[in-house]
């Protein structure tokens, strides 16, 4: 799970895996990119949509 900031948490993406191996990955497109902390800009935002 990735989120924008530790204080004003806004979910950006989430990945879930069940014991049986089924998985789910989802991304939001309506979060405020300007409120994301520096790490999220550097390591997460460039990976969204791939």
PyMOL Python script that loads the backbone (N, CA, C, O; Angstrom):
from pymol import cmd

cmd.read_pdbstr("""\
ATOM      1  N   UNK A   1       0.851  -1.158   0.000  1.00  0.00           N
ATOM      2  CA  UNK A   1       0.000   0.000   0.000  1.00  0.00           C
ATOM      3  C   UNK A   1       0.904   1.231   0.000  1.00  0.00           C
ATOM      4  O   UNK A   1       1.872   1.319   0.756  1.00  0.00           O
ATOM      5  N   UNK A   2       0.572   2.135  -0.834  1.00  0.00           N
ATOM      6  CA  UNK A   2       1.297   3.405  -0.878  1.00  0.00           C
ATOM      7  C   UNK A   2       0.313   4.528  -0.623  1.00  0.00           C
ATOM      8  O   UNK A   2      -0.844   4.473  -1.039  1.00  0.00           O
ATOM      9  N   UNK A   3       0.790   5.538   0.061  1.00  0.00           N
ATOM     10  CA  UNK A   3      -0.054   6.684   0.371  1.00  0.00           C
ATOM     11  C   UNK A   3       0.773   7.946   0.281  1.00  0.00           C
ATOM     12  O   UNK A   3       2.003   7.902   0.243  1.00  0.00           O
ATOM     13  N   UNK A   4       0.084   9.067   0.247  1.00  0.00           N
ATOM     14  CA  UNK A   4       0.716  10.347  -0.053  1.00  0.00           C
ATOM     15  C   UNK A   4       1.655  10.866   1.026  1.00  0.00           C
ATOM     16  O   UNK A   4       2.706  11.424   0.711  1.00  0.00           O
ATOM     17  N   UNK A   5       1.293  10.692   2.290  1.00  0.00           N
ATOM     18  CA  UNK A   5       2.027  11.310   3.389  1.00  0.00           C
ATOM     19  C   UNK A   5       1.670  10.574   4.674  1.00  0.00           C
ATOM     20  O   UNK A   5       0.628   9.922   4.733  1.00  0.00           O
ATOM     21  N   UNK A   6       2.497  10.661   5.691  1.00  0.00           N
ATOM     22  CA  UNK A   6       2.205  10.012   6.971  1.00  0.00           C
ATOM     23  C   UNK A   6       1.152  10.751   7.781  1.00  0.00           C
ATOM     24  O   UNK A   6       0.451  10.134   8.582  1.00  0.00           O
ATOM     25  N   UNK A   7       1.027  12.051   7.591  1.00  0.00           N
ATOM     26  CA  UNK A   7       0.092  12.846   8.393  1.00  0.00           C
ATOM     27  C   UNK A   7      -1.268  12.947   7.714  1.00  0.00           C
ATOM     28  O   UNK A   7      -2.287  12.625   8.325  1.00  0.00           O
ATOM     29  N   UNK A   8      -1.299  13.383   6.481  1.00  0.00           N
ATOM     30  CA  UNK A   8      -2.535  13.515   5.710  1.00  0.00           C
ATOM     31  C   UNK A   8      -2.599  12.351   4.723  1.00  0.00           C
ATOM     32  O   UNK A   8      -2.402  12.551   3.524  1.00  0.00           O
ATOM     33  N   UNK A   9      -2.868  11.145   5.207  1.00  0.00           N
ATOM     34  CA  UNK A   9      -2.830   9.938   4.375  1.00  0.00           C
ATOM     35  C   UNK A   9      -3.899   9.959   3.288  1.00  0.00           C
ATOM     36  O   UNK A   9      -5.083  10.152   3.566  1.00  0.00           O
ATOM     37  N   UNK A  10      -3.466   9.760   2.060  1.00  0.00           N
ATOM     38  CA  UNK A  10      -4.343   9.668   0.898  1.00  0.00           C
ATOM     39  C   UNK A  10      -3.832   8.490   0.077  1.00  0.00           C
ATOM     40  O   UNK A  10      -2.748   8.567  -0.501  1.00  0.00           O
ATOM     41  N   UNK A  11      -4.586   7.417   0.019  1.00  0.00           N
ATOM     42  CA  UNK A  11      -4.169   6.194  -0.664  1.00  0.00           C
ATOM     43  C   UNK A  11      -3.883   6.461  -2.139  1.00  0.00           C
ATOM     44  O   UNK A  11      -4.687   7.098  -2.820  1.00  0.00           O
ATOM     45  N   UNK A  12      -2.750   5.980  -2.634  1.00  0.00           N
ATOM     46  CA  UNK A  12      -2.426   6.102  -4.056  1.00  0.00           C
ATOM     47  C   UNK A  12      -2.545   4.757  -4.762  1.00  0.00           C
ATOM     48  O   UNK A  12      -3.042   4.693  -5.886  1.00  0.00           O
ATOM     49  N   UNK A  13      -2.088   3.668  -4.109  1.00  0.00           N
ATOM     50  CA  UNK A  13      -2.177   2.334  -4.704  1.00  0.00           C
ATOM     51  C   UNK A  13      -2.187   1.285  -3.596  1.00  0.00           C
ATOM     52  O   UNK A  13      -1.760   1.534  -2.469  1.00  0.00           O
ATOM     53  N   UNK A  14      -2.689   0.102  -3.959  1.00  0.00           N
ATOM     54  CA  UNK A  14      -2.750  -0.996  -2.991  1.00  0.00           C
ATOM     55  C   UNK A  14      -2.581  -2.321  -3.722  1.00  0.00           C
ATOM     56  O   UNK A  14      -3.087  -2.494  -4.831  1.00  0.00           O
ATOM     57  N   UNK A  15      -1.877  -3.247  -3.106  1.00  0.00           N
ATOM     58  CA  UNK A  15      -1.711  -4.598  -3.638  1.00  0.00           C
ATOM     59  C   UNK A  15      -2.083  -5.576  -2.531  1.00  0.00           C
ATOM     60  O   UNK A  15      -1.649  -5.425  -1.389  1.00  0.00           O
ATOM     61  N   UNK A  16      -2.879  -6.565  -2.868  1.00  0.00           N
ATOM     62  CA  UNK A  16      -3.315  -7.580  -1.911  1.00  0.00           C
ATOM     63  C   UNK A  16      -3.067  -8.956  -2.507  1.00  0.00           C
ATOM     64  O   UNK A  16      -3.279  -9.162  -3.702  1.00  0.00           O
ATOM     65  N   UNK A  17      -2.617  -9.906  -1.680  1.00  0.00           N
ATOM     66  CA  UNK A  17      -2.414 -11.278  -2.117  1.00  0.00           C
ATOM     67  C   UNK A  17      -3.038 -12.195  -1.074  1.00  0.00           C
ATOM     68  O   UNK A  17      -2.729 -12.097   0.114  1.00  0.00           O
ATOM     69  N   UNK A  18      -3.912 -13.082  -1.521  1.00  0.00           N
ATOM     70  CA  UNK A  18      -4.562 -14.049  -0.635  1.00  0.00           C
ATOM     71  C   UNK A  18      -3.649 -15.256  -0.426  1.00  0.00           C
ATOM     72  O   UNK A  18      -2.728 -15.490  -1.208  1.00  0.00           O
ATOM     73  N   UNK A  19      -3.914 -16.022   0.638  1.00  0.00           N
ATOM     74  CA  UNK A  19      -3.131 -17.225   0.915  1.00  0.00           C
ATOM     75  C   UNK A  19      -3.116 -18.180  -0.270  1.00  0.00           C
ATOM     76  O   UNK A  19      -2.117 -18.859  -0.509  1.00  0.00           O
ATOM     77  N   UNK A  20      -4.216 -18.238  -1.013  1.00  0.00           N
ATOM     78  CA  UNK A  20      -4.323 -19.145  -2.154  1.00  0.00           C
ATOM     79  C   UNK A  20      -3.636 -18.636  -3.409  1.00  0.00           C
ATOM     80  O   UNK A  20      -3.642 -19.326  -4.429  1.00  0.00           O
ATOM     81  N   UNK A  21      -3.045 -17.449  -3.364  1.00  0.00           N
ATOM     82  CA  UNK A  21      -2.304 -16.923  -4.494  1.00  0.00           C
ATOM     83  C   UNK A  21      -3.051 -15.900  -5.335  1.00  0.00           C
ATOM     84  O   UNK A  21      -2.442 -15.236  -6.175  1.00  0.00           O
ATOM     85  N   UNK A  22      -4.355 -15.757  -5.130  1.00  0.00           N
ATOM     86  CA  UNK A  22      -5.083 -14.733  -5.878  1.00  0.00           C
ATOM     87  C   UNK A  22      -4.567 -13.361  -5.474  1.00  0.00           C
ATOM     88  O   UNK A  22      -4.197 -13.140  -4.321  1.00  0.00           O
ATOM     89  N   UNK A  23      -4.545 -12.447  -6.430  1.00  0.00           N
ATOM     90  CA  UNK A  23      -4.023 -11.128  -6.114  1.00  0.00           C
ATOM     91  C   UNK A  23      -4.898 -10.024  -6.706  1.00  0.00           C
ATOM     92  O   UNK A  23      -5.703 -10.248  -7.611  1.00  0.00           O
ATOM     93  N   UNK A  24      -4.710  -8.851  -6.169  1.00  0.00           N
ATOM     94  CA  UNK A  24      -5.414  -7.665  -6.639  1.00  0.00           C
ATOM     95  C   UNK A  24      -4.461  -6.489  -6.532  1.00  0.00           C
ATOM     96  O   UNK A  24      -3.750  -6.345  -5.537  1.00  0.00           O
ATOM     97  N   UNK A  25      -4.448  -5.649  -7.557  1.00  0.00           N
ATOM     98  CA  UNK A  25      -3.664  -4.424  -7.516  1.00  0.00           C
ATOM     99  C   UNK A  25      -4.538  -3.304  -8.052  1.00  0.00           C
ATOM    100  O   UNK A  25      -5.135  -3.433  -9.121  1.00  0.00           O
ATOM    101  N   UNK A  26      -4.613  -2.219  -7.320  1.00  0.00           N
ATOM    102  CA  UNK A  26      -5.412  -1.085  -7.765  1.00  0.00           C
ATOM    103  C   UNK A  26      -4.685   0.223  -7.544  1.00  0.00           C
ATOM    104  O   UNK A  26      -3.903   0.369  -6.605  1.00  0.00           O
ATOM    105  N   UNK A  27      -4.954   1.168  -8.419  1.00  0.00           N
ATOM    106  CA  UNK A  27      -4.363   2.506  -8.328  1.00  0.00           C
ATOM    107  C   UNK A  27      -5.462   3.537  -8.392  1.00  0.00           C
ATOM    108  O   UNK A  27      -6.450   3.362  -9.105  1.00  0.00           O
ATOM    109  N   UNK A  28      -5.293   4.605  -7.654  1.00  0.00           N
ATOM    110  CA  UNK A  28      -6.204   5.741  -7.742  1.00  0.00           C
ATOM    111  C   UNK A  28      -5.615   6.772  -8.679  1.00  0.00           C
ATOM    112  O   UNK A  28      -4.396   6.925  -8.765  1.00  0.00           O
ATOM    113  N   UNK A  29      -6.476   7.469  -9.375  1.00  0.00           N
ATOM    114  CA  UNK A  29      -6.012   8.538 -10.247  1.00  0.00           C
ATOM    115  C   UNK A  29      -6.478   9.905  -9.748  1.00  0.00           C
ATOM    116  O   UNK A  29      -6.109  10.934 -10.315  1.00  0.00           O
ATOM    117  N   UNK A  30      -7.286   9.914  -8.691  1.00  0.00           N
ATOM    118  CA  UNK A  30      -7.871  11.171  -8.217  1.00  0.00           C
ATOM    119  C   UNK A  30      -7.233  11.712  -6.937  1.00  0.00           C
ATOM    120  O   UNK A  30      -7.820  12.566  -6.272  1.00  0.00           O
ATOM    121  N   UNK A  31      -6.044  11.228  -6.583  1.00  0.00           N
ATOM    122  CA  UNK A  31      -5.379  11.743  -5.385  1.00  0.00           C
ATOM    123  C   UNK A  31      -4.619  13.021  -5.740  1.00  0.00           C
ATOM    124  O   UNK A  31      -4.336  13.279  -6.909  1.00  0.00           O
ATOM    125  N   UNK A  32      -4.298  13.805  -4.736  1.00  0.00           N
ATOM    126  CA  UNK A  32      -3.605  15.083  -4.932  1.00  0.00           C
ATOM    127  C   UNK A  32      -2.096  14.850  -4.973  1.00  0.00           C
ATOM    128  O   UNK A  32      -1.463  14.679  -3.931  1.00  0.00           O
ATOM    129  N   UNK A  33      -1.526  14.843  -6.164  1.00  0.00           N
ATOM    130  CA  UNK A  33      -0.080  14.603  -6.313  1.00  0.00           C
ATOM    131  C   UNK A  33       0.763  15.646  -5.594  1.00  0.00           C
ATOM    132  O   UNK A  33       1.862  15.345  -5.128  1.00  0.00           O
ATOM    133  N   UNK A  34       0.261  16.857  -5.504  1.00  0.00           N
ATOM    134  CA  UNK A  34       1.011  17.933  -4.838  1.00  0.00           C
ATOM    135  C   UNK A  34       1.182  17.673  -3.351  1.00  0.00           C
ATOM    136  O   UNK A  34       2.120  18.189  -2.742  1.00  0.00           O
ATOM    137  N   UNK A  35       0.290  16.879  -2.750  1.00  0.00           N
ATOM    138  CA  UNK A  35       0.382  16.617  -1.313  1.00  0.00           C
ATOM    139  C   UNK A  35       1.270  15.419  -0.988  1.00  0.00           C
ATOM    140  O   UNK A  35       1.469  15.106   0.186  1.00  0.00           O
ATOM    141  N   UNK A  36       1.803  14.750  -1.997  1.00  0.00           N
ATOM    142  CA  UNK A  36       2.642  13.574  -1.767  1.00  0.00           C
ATOM    143  C   UNK A  36       4.005  13.967  -1.216  1.00  0.00           C
ATOM    144  O   UNK A  36       4.579  14.983  -1.608  1.00  0.00           O
ATOM    145  N   UNK A  37       4.512  13.148  -0.304  1.00  0.00           N
ATOM    146  CA  UNK A  37       5.833  13.412   0.257  1.00  0.00           C
ATOM    147  C   UNK A  37       6.913  13.133  -0.784  1.00  0.00           C
ATOM    148  O   UNK A  37       6.648  12.520  -1.818  1.00  0.00           O
ATOM    149  N   UNK A  38       8.100  13.578  -0.508  1.00  0.00           N
ATOM    150  CA  UNK A  38       9.214  13.499  -1.455  1.00  0.00           C
ATOM    151  C   UNK A  38       9.494  12.067  -1.918  1.00  0.00           C
ATOM    152  O   UNK A  38       9.732  11.834  -3.103  1.00  0.00           O
ATOM    153  N   UNK A  39       9.467  11.110  -0.987  1.00  0.00           N
ATOM    154  CA  UNK A  39       9.717   9.706  -1.345  1.00  0.00           C
ATOM    155  C   UNK A  39       8.703   9.213  -2.378  1.00  0.00           C
ATOM    156  O   UNK A  39       9.072   8.524  -3.328  1.00  0.00           O
ATOM    157  N   UNK A  40       7.441   9.559  -2.198  1.00  0.00           N
ATOM    158  CA  UNK A  40       6.397   9.113  -3.118  1.00  0.00           C
ATOM    159  C   UNK A  40       6.649   9.682  -4.516  1.00  0.00           C
ATOM    160  O   UNK A  40       6.481   8.978  -5.511  1.00  0.00           O
ATOM    161  N   UNK A  41       7.047  10.936  -4.592  1.00  0.00           N
ATOM    162  CA  UNK A  41       7.377  11.533  -5.895  1.00  0.00           C
ATOM    163  C   UNK A  41       8.555  10.790  -6.542  1.00  0.00           C
ATOM    164  O   UNK A  41       8.546  10.530  -7.745  1.00  0.00           O
ATOM    165  N   UNK A  42       9.546  10.460  -5.750  1.00  0.00           N
ATOM    166  CA  UNK A  42      10.773   9.839  -6.293  1.00  0.00           C
ATOM    167  C   UNK A  42      10.611   8.365  -6.642  1.00  0.00           C
ATOM    168  O   UNK A  42      11.161   7.908  -7.644  1.00  0.00           O
ATOM    169  N   UNK A  43       9.868   7.612  -5.834  1.00  0.00           N
ATOM    170  CA  UNK A  43       9.863   6.165  -5.995  1.00  0.00           C
ATOM    171  C   UNK A  43       8.536   5.551  -6.413  1.00  0.00           C
ATOM    172  O   UNK A  43       8.517   4.417  -6.891  1.00  0.00           O
ATOM    173  N   UNK A  44       7.440   6.254  -6.252  1.00  0.00           N
ATOM    174  CA  UNK A  44       6.134   5.633  -6.487  1.00  0.00           C
ATOM    175  C   UNK A  44       5.422   6.173  -7.723  1.00  0.00           C
ATOM    176  O   UNK A  44       4.971   5.395  -8.564  1.00  0.00           O
ATOM    177  N   UNK A  45       5.318   7.490  -7.841  1.00  0.00           N
ATOM    178  CA  UNK A  45       4.498   8.072  -8.897  1.00  0.00           C
ATOM    179  C   UNK A  45       4.940   7.641 -10.292  1.00  0.00           C
ATOM    180  O   UNK A  45       4.107   7.453 -11.180  1.00  0.00           O
ATOM    181  N   UNK A  46       6.232   7.486 -10.484  1.00  0.00           N
ATOM    182  CA  UNK A  46       6.733   7.072 -11.803  1.00  0.00           C
ATOM    183  C   UNK A  46       6.352   5.625 -12.132  1.00  0.00           C
ATOM    184  O   UNK A  46       6.381   5.233 -13.298  1.00  0.00           O
ATOM    185  N   UNK A  47       6.000   4.840 -11.131  1.00  0.00           N
ATOM    186  CA  UNK A  47       5.641   3.433 -11.337  1.00  0.00           C
ATOM    187  C   UNK A  47       4.152   3.228 -11.605  1.00  0.00           C
ATOM    188  O   UNK A  47       3.752   2.174 -12.098  1.00  0.00           O
ATOM    189  N   UNK A  48       3.336   4.220 -11.286  1.00  0.00           N
ATOM    190  CA  UNK A  48       1.894   4.067 -11.478  1.00  0.00           C
ATOM    191  C   UNK A  48       1.557   3.965 -12.959  1.00  0.00           C
ATOM    192  O   UNK A  48       2.167   4.631 -13.796  1.00  0.00           O
ATOM    193  N   UNK A  49       0.591   3.135 -13.264  1.00  0.00           N
ATOM    194  CA  UNK A  49       0.142   2.972 -14.637  1.00  0.00           C
ATOM    195  C   UNK A  49       0.929   1.977 -15.453  1.00  0.00           C
ATOM    196  O   UNK A  49       0.707   1.856 -16.657  1.00  0.00           O
ATOM    197  N   UNK A  50       1.839   1.264 -14.829  1.00  0.00           N
ATOM    198  CA  UNK A  50       2.653   0.282 -15.576  1.00  0.00           C
ATOM    199  C   UNK A  50       2.122  -1.112 -15.394  1.00  0.00           C
ATOM    200  O   UNK A  50       2.679  -2.061 -15.947  1.00  0.00           O
TER     201      UNK A  50
END
""", "prot")
cmd.dss("prot")
cmd.show_as("cartoon", "prot")
cmd.util.cbc("prot")
cmd.orient("prot")
